[in-house]
Amino acid sequence: MSIKVETESKYYCIEPEKLIARCETLGLKRIKTTVEEDEYFTDLNSMFIKNRTCLRIRKNNNNKMEITFKGKSLKLLGLYSKIENNIKADIEQYENYVALFSSLGFYSYVKVEKERLVYNYNHEKYECNIMIDKLSSIGCFVEFEIIAAENDYDKKSITSELNKFVKMFDSVELSEATEPYRDIVASHIFKTKVKSKEKKIYLNIDSIAVDLEKDFYKKHNSDLKKQIDSKIKWGSYRKNESKELEAIITDYFANKMFDTTELLALFKLLKEIDYPIFYITKANKVFFKGLLNRIGLKTTTNIYEQQEIRKDELKNSIVLDSSLKNSIQIVLIMINMEV
């Protein structure tokens, strides 16, 4: 693990070709061209978002992965400095790291996918880099970065050196970008997926409900045949809403253990936004209510099969219908962007 101090200044760049030409004219060394996927994590209270703390998993097209933590930013005359900790990690362990973060109370917030071109500026004491980044559907940015070893960090010298570094590019049209990529991408997602929609949520948690229901049907098939219908099939079970079925489902959940970490996190976040929630499911409605009761939620009548809702209704509303992880991302963005 390496501990460094990173000081950076970021700008919007509407002339990336001119910027690249300037780098070449100055004789800067082209280090690499890569495609990176940065996934940022935050706590449920969004303190990491509010104080610009960074917990990130970076994957690149070389199948390498790195875990990074940068503490709360220190603002220096419009620039940002922070302590950076990096750990190289096995990309095959990605899902395990995500699960570990969730267990510790940190959840995926956004993914930033970018094409990155890196130039290096020779300096005897510091590592000086220019990162030219193209973010799909958003635009081009450039980061001027100076990295110093923790023991060599000097605020006044770093600030002066970074200002001189940026001044070398006065001929290129740049405008300051004060937000980190994490927040820029979150704002883009909010504008395109949330802001234009009606303030109602259709929630699909079948990523967990359907697998549980299949397990239930397999384990309790004999009970279903005995107490409900001697010839019950999957199709007739799906439409059954009897008290006998409810009793069997209640017994199933009373004895069933499964991971509710992400599910509970999602519902905790949903309590923070004042939107009515409607559930969409492929599962039996009695079973779905049993699942909600199992995790401590009041039984609701707002449970529908997808075909029961008009397509235009879904199109104009906020629909959380992929994984729990993606649903948590959208709700976290809603909470932070609507403040």
Secondary structure, DSSP 8 states (H G I E B T S, - for coil): -EEEEEEEEEEEES-HHHHHHHHHHTT-EEEEEEEEEEEEEEETT-HHHHTT-EEEEEEETTS-EEEEEE-S-EEETTEEEEEEEEEEE-GGGHHHHHHHHHHTTEEEEEEEEEEEEEEEE--SSSEEEEEEEEETTTEEEEEEEEEEEGGG--HHHHHHHHHHHHHTTTTS-EEE--S-HHHHHHHHHHHHHTTTSEEEEEE--HHHHHHHHHHHHHHTHHHHHHHT-TT--HHHHHH---HHHHHHHHHHHHT-----HHHHHHHHHHTTS---EEEE-SS-HHHHHHHHHHTT----S-EE-GGGS-HHHHHTEEEE-S-HHHHHHHHHHHHHH--
